[in-house]
Amino acid sequence: MRRRLLRGGSDDGTILLLTIGFALIALSLVLVVTDVSKVFLTRRSLVSAADGAALAGVQSLDREAFYAGQDASALPLAADAADAAVRTYVDQAGLAADYADFMVVSVQVTATEVTVTLRARSRLPFGSYVGHPDGVIVEATAHATAPYVD
């Protein structure tokens, strides 16, 4: 009995503990990677939607300024028509139904550029396990310029 204590005892069950520990680490990595992938895909989709909305808005020509011939380097935009075109695009694309807590944050229209910022909540598949049960807010901004090609 005394010799057994001096040699350190038995190693029975240590492989099981290592296996359980590695399985928990692997499971944690899968949960985190899945949630990060969901946020990435939501952001990429929201950027695409913002880009489409900005392109819809940049097609709103200010006819009076255009026919007055003020600036030949770019097409002048009508601010009210561009804003309406962005919101029409958002409604027709059904973005509010596709994203949780979707909103158009801002539509900024200059004489030749439209900037659209959209926001939505990305619901995480395992959010309650990683500390974000309500999901993560994702925001995307896109710019579009109305060039004039002669």
C-alpha positions in Angstrom: 0.0 0.0 0.0 2.8 2.4 0.8 4.5 1.8 -2.5 1.3 2.6 -4.4 1.0 6.0 -2.8 4.5 6.9 -3.6 4.1 6.1 -7.3 1.2 8.5 -7.7 -1.7 6.2 -7.7 -3.9 5.1 -10.6 -4.6 7.0 -13.8 -8.0 5.5 -14.3 -10.6 8.0 -15.7 -8.2 10.8 -16.8 -8.8 10.1 -20.5 -12.5 10.5 -19.9 -12.0 13.9 -18.2 -9.8 15.1 -21.1 -12.3 13.9 -23.6 -15.2 15.7 -21.8 -13.1 18.9 -21.6 -12.2 18.9 -25.3 -15.8 18.2 -26.2 -16.9 21.2 -24.2 -14.3 23.4 -25.9 -15.3 22.1 -29.3 -19.0 22.7 -28.5 -18.2 26.3 -27.4 -16.3 27.0 -30.6 -19.2 25.7 -32.7 -21.7 28.0 -30.8 -19.5 31.1 -31.2 -18.7 30.5 -34.8 -22.4 29.9 -35.6 -23.4 33.2 -34.0 -20.6 35.2 -35.6 -21.5 33.7 -39.0 -25.2 34.7 -38.5 -24.1 38.3 -37.7 -21.8 38.4 -40.8 -24.5 37.1 -43.1 -27.0 39.6 -41.8 -24.6 42.5 -42.2 -23.8 41.4 -45.8 -27.4 41.1 -46.6 -28.2 44.5 -45.1 -25.3 46.1 -47.0 -26.8 44.7 -50.2 -30.2 46.1 -49.3 -28.8 49.5 -48.5 -26.9 49.5 -51.8 -30.1 48.7 -53.7 -32.0 51.5 -51.8 -29.2 54.0 -52.6 -29.3 53.1 -56.2 -33.0 53.5 -56.3 -32.7 57.0 -54.7 -29.9 58.1 -57.0 -32.2 57.7 -60.0 -34.4 60.6 -58.9 -33.4 63.3 -61.4 -34.0 67.0 -60.6 -35.3 67.9 -64.0 -35.3 71.6 -63.5 -31.6 71.7 -62.5 -30.7 69.3 -65.3 -32.4 71.3 -68.0 -31.0 74.5 -66.7 -27.6 73.0 -67.4 -26.0 74.0 -64.0 -23.5 71.2 -63.7 -22.3 68.9 -66.5 -20.2 66.6 -64.3 -23.1 64.8 -62.5 -26.9 64.4 -62.7 -28.6 66.7 -60.1 -30.9 64.9 -57.7 -34.3 65.9 -56.3 -34.0 65.3 -52.5 -37.7 64.6 -51.8 -38.0 62.3 -54.8 -34.8 60.4 -53.8 -36.0 60.0 -50.2 -39.3 58.7 -51.5 -37.6 56.3 -53.9 -35.5 54.9 -51.1 -38.5 54.3 -48.9 -40.5 52.8 -51.8 -37.6 50.4 -52.5 -37.5 49.4 -48.8 -41.3 48.8 -48.8 -41.4 46.9 -52.1 -38.4 44.7 -51.2 -40.2 43.7 -48.0 -37.1 44.5 -45.8 -39.2 45.1 -42.7 -40.5 41.5 -42.9 -37.1 40.1 -43.6 -35.3 41.6 -40.6 -36.1 41.9 -37.0 -36.4 45.5 -35.7 -35.6 46.9 -39.2 -35.5 50.6 -39.7 -34.2 53.2 -42.2 -31.8 55.3 -40.0 -31.1 58.0 -42.5 -31.4 59.0 -46.1 -29.0 61.9 -46.9 -29.3 63.5 -50.3 -26.8 66.0 -51.7 -26.9 67.5 -55.2 -25.4 64.3 -56.8 -25.2 61.6 -54.1 -27.5 59.5 -51.9 -26.4 57.9 -48.7 -28.6 55.3 -47.1 -28.1 53.9 -43.6 -30.2 50.8 -42.5 -30.4 49.1 -39.1 -31.7 45.7 -38.1 -31.3 43.2 -35.3 -29.6 39.9 -36.0 -31.2 37.2 -33.9 -28.5 34.7 -32.8 -29.2 31.0 -32.9 -27.3 30.5 -29.6 -27.5 34.0 -28.3 -28.8 33.1 -24.9 -25.7 30.8 -24.4 -23.1 33.5 -25.4 -24.6 36.5 -23.6 -26.8 38.1 -26.3 -30.3 36.7 -25.9 -31.9 39.7 -27.8 -29.4 39.5 -30.7 -27.0 42.1 -32.0 -27.8 45.4 -33.8 -26.3 45.5 -37.3 -26.0 48.7 -39.3 -25.1 49.2 -42.9 -24.4 52.3 -45.0 -24.3 52.6 -48.8 -23.5 55.6 -51.1 -24.5 56.0 -54.7 -23.5 58.9 -57.0 -25.3 60.0 -60.1 -22.6 60.3 -62.8 -23.2 62.2 -66.0 -21.9 60.3 -69.0 -21.7 62.5 -72.1 
